[in-house]
Amino acid sequence: MATIENGKITVKNAGSTEIQAKVSYNGDTIASNKDKITVQATTVSLTEQVQSLEEAGDVEHSVAQ
């Protein structure tokens, strides 16, 4: 659903997930509080996703046409 790289959260699909950071140092691990993120799909986001799939050749003909 989501990835974190260099402190940037990238959401892959609509839905909910929890994110938590963990740091280990000298054998000790410290964890942050968990934070829930919810992403809702919009007409614009769905249109962009369908267009991306079409451009990649993953979808031959979308119902949007």
Stockholm file with secondary structure:
# STOCKHOLM 1.0

chainA/1-65         MATIENGKITVKNAGSTEIQAKVSYNGDTIASNKDKITVQATTVSLTEQVQSLEEAGDVEHSVAQ
#=GR chainA/1-65 SS CEEEETTEEEECSSEEEEECCEEEETTEEEECCCEEEEECCCHHHHHHHHHHHHHTTSCSSCTTC
#=GC SS_cons        CEEEETTEEEECSSEEEEECCEEEETTEEEECCCEEEEECCCHHHHHHHHHHHHHTTSCSSCTTC
//
